[in-house]
């Protein structure tokens, strides 16, 4: 990832001054390090809350989906898949689909937020290593806030990844479920319009595939947008000294 170097007090020299106490302040090096440590824990807490929210949202969606399936099964048994079943499904499935789509969008947003939290923690690790460079061999996470450093912390390769990779992520799995829901809903609604069965089935499949494709494209575009040029204060290319 490319980015602009921050001018003025930003950069490696500013970090050294911050930790060594050479700035025009009265803070001791120990207090400066304590402030950085506090910020590190704050970012860890923010990241933990984001992932807890992601798991909670996904669980809420799957619970709503499971409840709807059970309710549909009971109604189908009582009505023998008659008109009452179709009416009930048309009322329930759009609500579940809405929950699924909003869950998907929120999961994509959480991934963007997590990218920022990791960038912040990498900057703090950079400060730690400037204060104690002899500890560098013991760090397996990244300590630069460019894409290479952030991907090191994630344990991933630089780049947005392949389009197919979107389907193995949590938002991708939710997108597939949303697509199946949209297809089932279309398969229930279309026959009520006196459409031939074969055509109705084709429309349902098309709706399902289109829904998955649109959601996956939204996620992939979001991953590209998250890698747009940003201000990089500690790029890997500026690293000095032995590893």
Buried (B, 14 or more C-beta within 10 A) or exposed (E): BEBEEEEEEEBBEBBEBBBEBEEEEEEEEEEBBEEBEEBBEEBEEBBEEBBEBBEEBBEEBBEBBEEBEEEBEEBBEEBEEEEEBBBBBEEBBBEBBEBBBEBBBBBBBBBEBBBBBBBBBBBBBBBBBBBEEEEBEEEEBBBBBBBBBBBBBEEEEBEBBEEEBBBEBBBBBBBBBBBBBBBBBBBBBBBEEEBEEEEBBEBBEEBBEBBBEBBBEBBBEBBEEBBEEBEBBBBBEEBEEEE
